[in-house]
Amino acid sequence: MSIWLWARSSSLHYQRRHRLSDRVFLALAKRKIARLSGRRPHYLALVPPSHQGLMRLGDGRSYRWFPVLKNGYSSVVRMLVSLYGVGERYSNFAAPLPSERHGKHNVTRLKIRMFGRTEFVCWPRPIMASFLQEQAFCASPRADMRFCILRHPLDRFVSVYRSHMLGGRFPHGRHPYTKRLSPDAFCARIEEGWDARPWTEGLKAMRGVDGYAQDRHLWPQHFYLGKDANYFTHIFSFSDLPRVAEFLSDLHKTHVKLPQVNSSGGLPMPHLSASLRRRVEVLYKDDMEIFGRHMPPPQV
């Protein structure tokens, strides 16, 4: 079979030939699953590989975005998925399909190899977070343009507290968020494991979130961005995300709209005492020192 037609699925490219190739692969995969398990799945989707970060433009230039959790991550992923025209591959880009709304047709992620091509398949389709996942900072490959989004540590702390603590239904078994805590108690639980610096072991060493300091949503921004602010050609503020949409639109020479993604919408804003503010700033003092004048002022 032609390598041109049978190449492995790509995270960025999904033109007509890719769609045709995927349909053929999925039809064969259904037959193989039926042969091995005795049950033929009604629905099946390929799991696109996560992109490694280096994006190339039509004029030959390249750029990299360095994602930080709670720093506009969902918004930028959605814009990139839109710009590359791969939204149909993800279940949460638009409204889910009827067959994705209940577990009747679910297929656990499987690795399938046929005729020299290996893919992962599942149902429902994967979520957009798998398009470009967060990772520890690495300077290579070095793109022509390198951008990131900074958020003041106090704002990040409040964002995690609102979405994970106030927005949670307890008990729900999601460790360590098993009961509601006050902002002060929440900070105290983070402080308990902070000296161990769990982020130094990297994402691959994570086996599960057993303590608040191990929640990567709370990890310092320099874990994701490195310790040299001068490495970046463009540094944006979380409070000015429309500029990121303009930047990407200019790069791709097509307009992309900033999505309205706010998991904390409607949740109450917690009160931060002066002493709690100081404690949070102590936790993230390295971020403040590394990014200095680039760090936006707090919004809380």
C-alpha positions in Angstrom: 0.0 0.0 0.0 1.3 3.5 -0.8 3.3 5.1 2.0 1.7 8.4 0.9 -1.8 7.1 1.6 -1.0 4.8 4.5 1.2 7.2 6.6 0.6 7.3 10.4 -2.0 9.8 11.6 -0.6 13.3 12.1 -1.7 15.9 14.7 -1.6 18.8 12.4 -2.5 17.5 8.9 -6.0 16.2 8.1 -6.8 16.8 4.5 -8.9 14.6 2.2 -6.3 11.9 1.8 -5.8 11.6 5.6 -9.6 11.3 6.1 -9.8 8.5 3.5 -6.8 6.7 4.9 -8.2 6.9 8.4 -11.6 5.5 7.3 -9.9 2.5 5.7 -7.8 1.9 8.8 -10.8 2.2 11.2 -12.9 -0.2 9.1 -10.1 -2.8 9.3 -9.6 -2.0 13.0 -13.2 -2.8 13.7 -12.9 -6.2 12.0 -9.7 -7.0 13.9 -11.3 -6.0 17.2 -14.4 -8.2 16.4 -12.1 -11.1 15.6 -10.1 -10.8 18.8 -12.9 -9.9 21.2 -16.0 -11.3 19.5 -17.7 -7.8 19.6 -17.5 -5.4 16.7 -17.6 -1.8 17.9 -20.2 0.5 16.3 -18.0 3.6 16.6 -14.2 4.0 16.5 -11.8 7.0 16.2 -8.1 7.3 15.8 -6.2 9.0 18.7 -4.1 11.6 17.0 -0.5 11.8 18.3 0.2 14.7 20.6 2.1 17.4 18.8 5.7 18.0 20.1 5.4 21.8 19.8 7.3 23.0 16.8 4.8 24.5 14.4 5.9 25.4 10.8 4.2 28.1 8.8 3.7 28.3 5.0 6.6 30.8 4.6 9.1 28.4 6.3 9.2 30.1 9.7 8.6 28.1 12.8 7.1 28.9 16.2 6.6 27.2 19.6 4.1 27.7 22.3 5.1 26.6 25.8 1.9 25.7 27.6 1.4 26.3 31.4 -1.6 24.8 33.1 -4.0 27.5 34.3 -2.4 30.1 32.0 -4.9 30.1 29.1 -4.0 26.5 28.2 -7.5 25.5 27.0 -8.0 28.7 25.0 -4.7 28.4 23.1 -5.2 24.7 22.4 -8.7 25.5 21.0 -7.3 28.2 18.7 -4.5 26.0 17.4 -6.9 23.1 16.8 -9.1 25.6 14.9 -6.2 27.0 12.8 -5.1 23.6 11.7 -8.6 22.4 10.9 -8.5 19.3 13.1 -11.4 20.1 15.4 -13.6 17.2 14.2 -11.1 14.8 15.7 -11.8 15.9 19.2 -15.0 15.3 21.2 -15.0 18.7 23.0 -14.3 21.0 20.1 -18.0 21.2 19.3 -21.0 19.5 20.7 -20.4 15.8 21.4 -22.0 13.3 19.0 -25.0 11.4 20.3 -23.0 8.2 20.6 -20.5 9.9 22.8 -23.0 11.1 25.4 -23.3 7.7 27.2 -21.1 4.8 27.7 -23.0 2.2 25.7 -20.6 2.5 22.7 -17.4 3.2 24.6 -14.2 1.5 23.5 -11.2 1.6 25.8 -8.0 2.9 24.1 -6.3 0.1 22.1 -3.1 -0.2 20.1 -3.8 -1.6 16.6 -1.1 -2.5 14.0 -2.0 -3.4 10.5 0.0 -3.5 7.3 3.0 -1.7 8.9 0.9 1.1 10.4 0.3 1.4 14.1 -2.4 3.6 15.7 -4.3 4.0 18.9 -8.1 3.8 18.6 -10.9 4.6 21.1 -14.4 5.9 21.5 -15.5 8.6 22.3 -13.0 10.7 20.4 -10.1 12.1 22.6 -10.4 15.6 24.1 -8.5 18.5 22.8 -6.0 18.6 25.7 -4.2 15.7 24.0 -3.5 17.9 20.9 -0.5 19.6 22.6 0.2 18.5 26.2 2.1 20.4 28.9 5.7 19.3 29.4 8.8 20.2 31.3 10.8 23.0 29.6 13.2 22.0 26.9 15.0 24.6 24.8 15.1 22.3 21.8 13.9 22.3 19.1 14.5 26.1 18.9 11.9 27.8 16.8 12.1 31.2 15.2 9.4 32.5 17.5 8.9 31.3 21.0 6.0 32.5 23.1 4.5 31.9 26.5 1.7 33.3 28.7 2.5 34.4 32.2 0.0 34.7 35.1 0.6 36.2 38.5 0.9 33.4 41.1 -1.9 34.8 43.2 -4.3 34.6 40.2 -3.2 31.1 39.4 -3.7 30.0 43.0 -7.2 31.4 43.1 -8.0 29.8 39.7 -7.0 26.4 40.9 -8.9 26.9 44.2 -12.1 28.0 42.4 -12.1 25.3 39.8 -10.8 22.3 41.8 -12.1 23.2 45.3 -15.2 25.4 44.9 -16.2 23.7 41.7 -15.8 20.2 43.0 -18.5 17.9 44.3 -17.4 16.1 47.4 -16.6 13.3 47.9 -15.8 12.3 44.4 -12.6 10.3 44.9 -10.3 12.6 42.9 -7.2 12.7 45.0 -6.3 14.9 46.7 -9.5 16.9 46.3 -11.8 14.9 48.5 -13.1 17.6 50.8 -13.6 21.4 50.7 -11.0 23.5 52.4 -10.7 27.2 53.1 -8.1 29.1 51.1 -5.8 29.2 54.1 -6.1 25.4 54.8 -5.7 24.8 51.0 -2.4 26.7 51.0 -1.3 24.9 54.2 -1.8 21.5 52.4 0.3 22.7 49.5 3.1 23.9 51.8 3.2 20.4 53.4 4.8 18.9 50.3 6.4 21.9 48.7 9.9 21.5 50.0 10.1 18.1 48.3 9.8 20.0 44.9 7.9 17.2 43.3 8.1 18.8 39.8 11.9 18.1 39.7 11.0 14.5 39.1 9.1 15.4 35.9 5.7 14.5 34.6 6.7 10.9 33.7 7.5 10.2 37.3 3.9 11.1 38.4 2.0 8.0 39.4 -1.0 9.8 40.8 -1.8 13.0 42.8 -1.5 12.0 46.4 -0.8 15.4 47.8 -1.7 19.0 46.8 1.9 19.9 46.0 1.9 17.1 43.4 -1.0 18.7 41.4 0.8 20.0 38.3 -1.8 22.7 38.0 0.0 24.2 41.0 3.5 23.7 39.9 5.8 26.7 39.4 5.6 28.3 35.9 9.4 27.9 35.5 8.9 24.1 35.4 7.1 24.7 32.0 9.0 27.8 30.9 12.6 27.4 32.1 14.7 29.9 34.0 15.6 32.4 31.3 13.0 34.9 30.3 15.2 36.1 27.5 14.7 32.8 25.7 11.3 33.9 24.6 10.7 36.2 21.7 7.1 37.0 22.8 5.7 37.0 26.4 2.0 37.6 26.9 0.0 38.2 30.0 -3.0 36.0 30.9 -5.0 39.2 31.4 -4.5 40.1 27.8 -5.3 36.9 25.9 -6.8 38.7 22.9 -3.3 39.7 22.0 -2.4 36.0 21.7 -5.4 35.5 19.3 -4.1 38.5 17.2 -0.5 37.1 17.2 -1.7 33.6 16.0 -4.0 35.3 13.4 -1.0 37.3 12.0 1.2 34.2 11.9 -1.3 32.1 10.0 -2.7 35.0 8.0 -6.2 34.0 8.9 -8.5 35.2 11.7 -8.9 33.1 14.8 -11.4 34.0 17.5 -10.4 33.9 21.2 -12.7 31.3 22.7 -14.6 31.9 25.9 -13.2 29.1 28.1 -13.8 29.7 31.8 -14.2 26.7 34.1 -14.5 29.1 37.1 -17.3 31.2 35.7 -20.0 31.8 38.3 -18.0 30.5 41.2 -17.5 32.8 44.2 -14.2 34.7 44.5 -12.4 33.7 47.7 -11.0 36.3 50.1 -7.2 36.3 50.4 -5.9 37.8 53.6 -2.6 39.8 53.5 -0.8 36.9 55.3 -2.1 34.3 52.8 -1.0 36.5 49.9 2.5 36.5 51.4 2.5 32.8 51.8 1.5 32.2 48.2 4.2 34.6 47.0 6.8 32.7 49.0 5.8 29.5 47.3 6.3 31.0 43.9 9.2 33.4 44.7 11.4 31.7 42.0 8.8 32.6 39.3 8.7 36.2 40.5 12.5 36.4 40.4 12.9 34.7 37.0 10.3 36.6 35.1 10.5 39.8 37.0 9.2 42.8 35.0 7.4 40.4 32.6 5.1 39.1 35.4 1.7 40.8 35.3 0.3 42.4 38.4 -2.3 40.3 40.3 -6.0 40.7 39.4 -7.2 39.4 42.8 
